[in-house]
Amino acid sequence: DLPSKNGSVEPDNDFAMHYGVSTKSTRHVKDIISKAKGCSKLILAPDPDREGESIAWHILEVLKQKKAIKATVFNAITKNSVTQAIQSPRQIDMDLVNAQQARRALDYLVGFTLSPVLWRKLPGSRSAGRVQSVALRIICDREEEIEAFKTREYWDIKVDLKTIPGLELQASIVEVEGKKLEKFSITSEAEAKKIEDLLKDKNYQVLKINKRQTKRRSHPPFTTSSMQQEAARKLGFSASRTMSLAQRLYEGVEIGGESQGLITYMRTDSISVIPEAIAGVRQHISSAYGEKYLPESPNLFKSKVKNAQEAHEAIRPADFAMSPDKARSYLDPDQFALYDLIWKRMVASQMSDVIFDQVSVDIVTLPSYAKARATGSVIKFDGFYKVYREGRDDEKEEDDSKQILPEFKEKEDLSLLDVKPAQHFTDPPPRFSEATLVKKLEELGIGRPSTYAAIISVLQDRGY
């Protein structure tokens, strides 16, 4: 690594970097050197990303036995992928190594230049960093927004109505005296009361019925950041807990006398999956749920992340024969919960769309004064919901109006049961959870999914 002292990176000398073996690694390095002396051939099998590639390069630099080194790559630790990788080794990819070196040089220059300033100005703060300081800034900006927030009062009005056959429904008032009601149209109890009184002595009639069918497509399989967000929402795991569990699932557990990796590599921005894996999933869907849950052709997904590291696949089960039920006995409860989530997300990603029947009914008052709207949706076909629904950060995010509406005819008369004005206050933006902070960093293209867990841990552990 770069020693934390002056001169480890020389910006004026074409960014020359001066490495040293870090103290905690000295005995491992000695061990590697002594074992390597007796080998005719060495195979390096690093993690398949920039960090991993540069670790392989560092080992090679330390050994300086260039003729004896071959690099090899596998994305899943299954017997098959390891054997294949060893049969087709390749050279170290210097582009990946240089990408990592550029990041490391920046980290050093930002951290090493800023940290001493911090120590002088803010005793007790221990570090600054290229990503860490930006993440902290985002949290502070949000805190200032919360402090500056001014609450506003607003009201909405709902009416409970009944059809002639006696079926009940609820509708929201959307227009009064020809004016559309916006969020802040009614801002006091007096105004709400006045409208309530006028609504009470009116008759109600169905004006128009709109019916349409909508579809919801499944989510892609997990990337590092979507896995961290979903594990936080559904399982309550911190980002670092999720990553250490995923690391164990990737490295493998003892099954039938041999170690078997259960998932593909867990540091990835990619949402693509190899064709063989998709074929395996589609076969599973067809036999477990039937043909109607299987789309005619595989679902394909496009990454929205600008600088995605697409070198490997999305996170998925390494072998589809290993269902969560089969794996349960080899895993502790937390490992099982995460594996189950990864499995279901992957299966759902290749399943049919969910189909909703959506109905909205416009209702008018007689004599003409106000207009109300009732909306409802019914799941016509449950599609991928059969296996998996994504969690939400905010209950307001997704409101598939849950009421099921009775059958109507236009011009049908309705009778009024009750008028319900309700007072509300605007909320300040919420503080970040680990899941929403990861989402924000990813949206802004700050840092890499592989570093989010570590960054959040530093901010928490150091009390920033």
C-alpha positions in Angstrom: 0.0 0.0 0.0 1.0 3.7 -0.1 2.6 4.6 3.3 0.8 7.6 4.9 3.8 9.9 4.8 4.9 12.7 2.5 6.0 11.8 -0.9 4.2 8.5 -1.4 2.6 10.0 -4.5 4.6 12.6 -6.5 2.1 14.7 -8.6 5.0 16.6 -10.2 6.8 13.4 -11.2 4.1 11.9 -13.5 2.3 10.8 -10.3 5.0 8.3 -9.4 3.8 6.0 -6.6 6.1 4.6 -3.9 4.6 1.5 -2.3 5.6 -0.3 0.9 4.4 -3.6 2.4 2.0 -2.6 5.2 2.9 -3.9 8.7 -0.1 -6.1 9.1 0.8 -7.9 5.8 4.6 -8.5 6.5 4.3 -12.1 7.8 1.9 -13.1 5.0 4.2 -11.7 2.3 7.2 -13.5 3.8 5.1 -16.7 3.8 4.1 -16.3 0.2 7.7 -15.6 -0.9 9.1 -18.7 0.9 6.4 -21.0 -0.5 6.8 -19.5 -4.0 10.5 -20.4 -4.0 9.7 -24.1 -4.3 7.1 -23.8 -7.1 7.5 -24.4 -10.8 4.3 -22.4 -11.6 2.1 -19.9 -9.7 -1.5 -19.2 -10.4 -3.0 -16.0 -9.1 -6.8 -16.1 -8.6 -7.8 -12.6 -7.4 -11.3 -11.2 -7.0 -12.5 -10.3 -10.5 -12.4 -6.5 -10.2 -9.9 -3.6 -10.2 -8.9 -4.1 -6.5 -8.4 -7.8 -7.0 -6.3 -7.4 -10.2 -4.1 -4.9 -8.5 -3.5 -7.2 -5.5 -2.4 -9.9 -8.0 0.0 -7.3 -9.6 1.4 -6.3 -6.1 2.1 -9.9 -5.3 3.8 -10.3 -8.7 5.9 -7.2 -8.0 6.9 -8.5 -4.6 7.9 -11.9 -6.1 9.6 -10.5 -9.2 9.4 -14.1 -10.6 7.5 -13.0 -13.7 8.1 -16.1 -15.7 6.3 -18.2 -13.2 3.1 -16.3 -12.8 -0.2 -16.8 -14.6 -3.4 -15.0 -13.6 -6.8 -16.7 -13.7 -10.3 -15.5 -13.1 -13.5 -17.1 -11.9 -16.8 -15.3 -11.0 -18.3 -18.2 -9.0 -16.5 -20.6 -6.8 -18.0 -23.8 -8.1 -15.9 -26.8 -9.1 -16.7 -26.2 -12.8 -15.8 -22.5 -13.0 -12.5 -23.1 -11.0 -11.4 -25.9 -13.3 -12.2 -24.0 -16.4 -10.3 -20.9 -15.2 -7.2 -22.9 -14.4 -7.3 -24.5 -17.9 -7.4 -21.0 -19.5 -5.1 -18.6 -17.6 -4.4 -15.1 -18.9 -2.0 -12.3 -18.2 -2.6 -9.6 -15.6 -4.8 -6.8 -17.1 -2.8 -3.6 -16.6 -5.7 -1.4 -17.5 -7.6 -2.6 -14.5 -4.5 -2.2 -12.3 -3.9 1.3 -13.5 -7.6 2.2 -12.9 -7.1 1.1 -9.3 -3.8 2.9 -9.0 -5.5 6.2 -10.2 -8.2 5.8 -7.5 -5.6 4.9 -4.8 -3.5 8.0 -5.8 -6.5 10.2 -5.5 -7.5 8.7 -2.2 -4.0 9.4 -0.9 -3.8 12.9 -2.2 -7.3 13.9 -1.0 -7.0 12.2 2.4 -3.4 13.0 3.1 -3.8 16.7 2.2 -7.1 17.2 4.0 -6.8 15.1 7.1 -4.0 17.3 8.7 -6.1 20.4 8.1 -9.0 18.6 9.9 -6.8 17.6 12.8 -5.8 21.3 13.3 -9.3 22.8 12.9 -11.5 20.0 14.3 -9.7 18.1 17.1 -11.2 14.6 17.4 -11.8 14.1 13.7 -9.5 11.5 12.3 -9.9 11.4 8.5 -11.2 12.9 5.4 -11.6 11.1 2.1 -12.6 11.4 -1.6 -15.9 9.6 -1.0 -16.3 9.7 2.7 -16.3 13.5 2.9 -18.8 13.8 0.1 -21.1 11.2 1.7 -20.9 13.2 5.0 -21.7 16.4 3.0 -24.8 14.8 1.7 -25.9 13.9 5.2 -25.2 17.4 6.5 -27.0 19.1 3.6 -30.1 17.0 4.4 -29.9 18.0 8.1 -29.8 21.7 7.1 -32.9 21.1 4.9 -34.7 19.5 7.8 -33.8 22.4 10.1 -34.9 25.0 7.6 -38.1 23.2 6.8 -41.3 25.1 7.6 -44.4 22.9 8.1 -47.5 23.8 6.1 -51.1 22.8 6.9 -53.4 21.4 4.3 -56.7 19.6 4.1 -58.3 17.0 1.9 -61.9 15.9 1.8 -63.2 12.4 1.1 -66.9 11.3 0.7 -68.3 7.9 1.6 -71.0 6.9 -0.9 -73.3 4.0 -1.5 -74.7 2.5 -4.7 -78.4 1.6 -5.1 -77.7 -2.2 -4.5 -76.0 -1.1 -1.2 -72.3 -1.4 -2.1 -70.0 1.2 -0.4 -67.0 3.1 -1.8 -64.9 6.2 -0.9 -64.0 9.0 -3.3 -61.8 12.1 -3.0 -63.1 15.6 -3.8 -60.9 16.8 -6.8 -62.8 19.9 -8.0 -64.9 22.6 -6.3 -66.9 25.2 -8.2 -65.1 24.4 -11.4 -61.6 24.8 -9.7 -59.2 21.9 -9.5 -58.2 21.2 -5.9 -54.4 21.2 -5.5 -52.5 20.1 -2.4 -52.6 23.5 -0.8 -56.0 24.6 -2.1 -57.6 24.2 1.4 -55.4 25.4 4.2 -57.7 25.9 7.2 -60.4 24.1 9.1 -62.9 26.9 8.4 -62.5 26.5 4.6 -62.8 22.7 4.9 -65.9 23.0 7.1 -67.6 25.4 4.6 -67.0 22.9 1.8 -68.2 20.0 4.0 -71.5 21.7 4.8 -72.1 22.4 1.1 -71.3 18.8 0.1 -73.8 17.4 2.7 -76.9 18.7 1.0 -76.1 17.5 -2.5 -77.1 14.4 -4.5 -74.4 12.4 -6.3 -74.2 10.7 -9.7 -71.7 8.7 -11.7 -70.4 10.9 -14.6 -67.7 8.8 -16.3 -66.0 5.4 -15.9 -62.5 4.8 -17.1 -61.1 1.3 -17.3 -57.6 0.4 -18.3 -55.1 -2.4 -17.9 -51.6 -1.7 -16.7 -48.5 -3.9 -16.4 -45.6 -3.9 -13.9 -42.3 -5.4 -15.0 -40.1 -7.4 -12.7 -36.9 -5.8 -11.3 -33.5 -7.0 -12.6 -31.4 -9.3 -10.5 -29.3 -7.7 -7.7 -26.3 -5.5 -8.1 -24.2 -4.7 -5.0 -26.1 -1.6 -4.1 -29.6 -2.9 -4.8 -28.8 -6.0 -2.7 -27.6 -3.7 0.2 -30.8 -1.5 -0.1 -33.2 -4.5 -0.2 -31.5 -6.3 2.6 -31.8 -3.1 4.7 -35.5 -2.7 3.9 -36.5 -6.4 4.2 -34.1 -7.9 6.6 -32.9 -4.9 8.6 -29.2 -5.6 7.8 -26.6 -2.8 7.7 -24.6 -2.5 4.4 -21.5 -4.0 6.1 -23.5 -6.9 7.5 -25.0 -7.7 4.1 -21.5 -7.6 2.5 -19.9 -10.0 5.0 -22.8 -12.4 4.7 -22.6 -12.2 0.9 -18.8 -12.8 1.1 -19.5 -16.0 3.0 -22.1 -17.2 0.5 -19.6 -16.5 -2.4 -16.6 -18.2 -0.7 -18.7 -21.2 -0.1 -20.0 -23.6 2.6 -19.2 -27.2 3.2 -21.8 -29.3 1.3 -21.4 -33.1 0.9 -17.7 -33.0 1.9 -16.7 -30.2 -0.5 -16.8 -26.5 -0.3 -19.3 -24.9 -2.7 -19.9 -21.3 -3.5 -23.6 -20.4 -3.5 -23.7 -17.1 -5.3 -21.7 -15.3 -8.0 -19.3 -12.4 -7.1 -21.0 -9.9 -4.8 -19.2 -6.7 -6.0 -20.8 -5.8 -9.2 -22.8 -3.0 -11.0 -24.0 -5.3 -13.7 -27.6 -6.5 -14.2 -26.8 -8.9 -17.0 -26.7 -12.7 -16.5 -25.1 -15.4 -18.7 -27.5 -17.3 -21.0 -27.0 -20.6 -19.3 -28.1 -19.1 -15.9 -31.2 -17.6 -17.6 -32.0 -21.0 -19.2 -31.8 -22.6 -15.8 -34.1 -20.0 -14.2 -36.7 -20.3 -17.0 -36.7 -24.1 -16.7 -37.3 -23.7 -12.9 -40.2 -21.2 -13.5 -41.8 -23.4 -16.0 -41.8 -26.5 -13.8 -42.5 -24.8 -10.5 -45.2 -22.3 -11.6 -46.3 -23.3 -15.1 -46.1 -21.8 -18.5 -48.2 -18.7 -17.9 -45.6 -17.4 -15.5 -42.9 -17.7 -18.1 -42.5 -14.8 -20.7 -42.1 -16.0 -24.3 -38.5 -14.7 -24.5 -36.1 -13.9 -21.6 -36.4 -10.5 -19.9 -33.4 -8.3 -20.7 -32.4 -5.4 -18.5 -30.3 -2.3 -19.3 -28.1 -0.6 -16.7 -28.9 2.9 -15.7 -25.6 3.5 -13.8 -23.3 5.7 -15.9 -19.9 4.3 -15.0 -21.1 0.7 -14.3 -18.4 -1.9 -13.8 -19.9 -4.5 -16.1 -17.1 -6.9 -16.0 -19.1 -9.6 -14.3 -22.6 -10.7 -13.9 -25.4 -9.6 -11.5 -25.5 -11.3 -8.2 -27.3 -14.6 -8.6 -27.3 -18.2 -7.2 -24.3 -20.0 -8.6 -26.2 -23.2 -9.2 -30.0 -23.3 -9.6 -30.1 -26.9 -8.3 -29.3 -25.5 -4.9 -32.7 -24.1 -3.9 -33.1 -22.2 -0.6 -34.8 -25.2 0.9 -31.8 -27.5 0.1 -29.3 -24.9 1.3 -31.1 -24.1 4.6 -29.5 -26.8 6.6 -26.0 -25.6 5.6 -26.5 -21.9 6.5 -27.1 -19.9 9.6 -30.4 -17.9 9.7 -28.9 -14.7 8.4 -27.0 -16.3 5.6 -30.2 -18.2 4.7 -32.3 -15.0 4.7 -29.9 -13.3 2.3 -29.5 -16.4 0.0 -33.3 -16.7 -0.1 -33.6 -13.0 -1.1 -31.0 -13.4 -3.9 -32.6 -16.6 -5.1 -36.2 -15.1 -5.2 -35.0 -11.8 -6.9 -33.3 -13.8 -9.6 -36.3 -16.1 -10.2 -38.7 -13.1 -10.3 -36.5 -11.2 -12.8 -37.4 -13.8 -15.4 -41.1 -14.1 -14.7 -44.1 -12.6 -16.4 -45.4 -9.1 -15.7 -48.0 -8.4 -13.1 -51.2 -7.2 -14.7 -53.6 -4.8 -13.0 -57.1 -3.8 -13.9 -57.4 -0.1 -13.0 -60.7 1.7 -12.7 -61.3 5.4 -12.0 -64.8 6.8 -11.6 -65.7 10.5 -11.9 -68.7 11.4 -9.7 -70.5 14.8 -9.8 -72.8 16.5 -7.3 -76.3 17.6 -8.3 -76.9 20.5 -8.4 -73.4 21.1 -9.9 -70.9 22.1 -7.2 -68.1 19.6 -6.8 -66.5 16.6 -8.6 -65.1 13.5 -6.8 -63.0 10.7 -8.1 -62.8 7.1 -6.8 -59.9 4.9 -8.0 -59.3 1.2 -7.5 -57.2 -1.6 -8.9 -57.4 -5.3 -8.9 -54.5 -7.7 -9.6 -55.7 -9.6 -12.6 -52.6 -11.8 -12.9 -50.0 -11.9 -10.1 -46.9 -12.7 -12.4 -43.6 -12.2 -10.6 -45.5 -11.1 -7.4 -46.0 -14.9 -6.8 -42.3 -15.0 -5.8 -41.1 -11.6 -4.9 -42.1 -7.9 -4.3 -39.5 -5.2 -3.8 -39.5 -3.4 -0.5 -40.1 0.4 -0.4 -38.2 3.2 1.4 -41.3 5.2 1.8 -44.9 4.1 2.1 -46.1 7.0 -0.1 -43.9 5.8 -3.0 -46.3 3.4 -4.6 -50.0 3.6 -4.1 -51.9 1.1 -6.1 -55.2 2.3 -4.9 -56.2 -0.7 -2.8 -60.0 -0.5 -2.8 -62.0 -2.7 -5.1 -64.8 -0.7 -6.8 -68.3 -2.1 -7.4 -69.6 -2.3 -11.0 -71.1 1.1 -12.1 -73.2 2.4 -14.9 -72.9 6.0 -16.1 -75.7 8.3 -14.8 -76.2 6.0 -11.8 -77.3 7.7 -8.6 -75.3 7.3 -5.4 -76.3 8.2 -1.9 -74.1 10.1 0.5 -73.1 8.3 3.8 -70.5 10.7 5.2 -68.2 13.7 4.4 -64.7 13.3 5.9 -62.4 16.4 5.9 -58.9 15.5 7.1 -56.1 17.8 8.4 -52.5 17.1 7.3 -49.1 18.8 7.7 -46.2 18.6 5.3 -43.2 16.6 6.7 -39.6 17.6 6.4 -37.5 15.3 4.2 -36.5 12.2 6.2 -33.0 11.6 7.4 -31.1 9.0 5.3 -31.2 5.3 6.2 -28.3 3.2 5.0 -30.5 2.0 2.1 -31.4 5.6 1.0 -27.9 6.9 1.4 -26.5 4.1 -0.8 -29.2 4.9 -3.4 -28.3 8.6 -3.3 -24.5 8.0 -3.7 -25.3 5.7 -6.6 -27.6 8.2 -8.3 -24.9 10.9 -8.0 -22.2 8.5 -9.3 -20.1 8.9 -6.2 -17.9 6.0 -5.1 -18.3 2.4 -6.1 -20.8 -0.2 -4.8 -17.9 -2.1 -3.4 -16.9 0.8 -1.1 -20.4 1.9 0.1 -20.4 -0.5 3.1 -16.9 0.6 4.2 -17.7 4.3 3.8 -20.9 4.1 5.8 -19.1 2.1 8.5 -16.4 4.8 8.8 -18.9 7.6 9.2 -20.7 5.6 11.9 -17.7 4.2 13.8 -16.0 7.6 14.0 -19.2 9.3 15.1 -19.3 11.8 12.2 
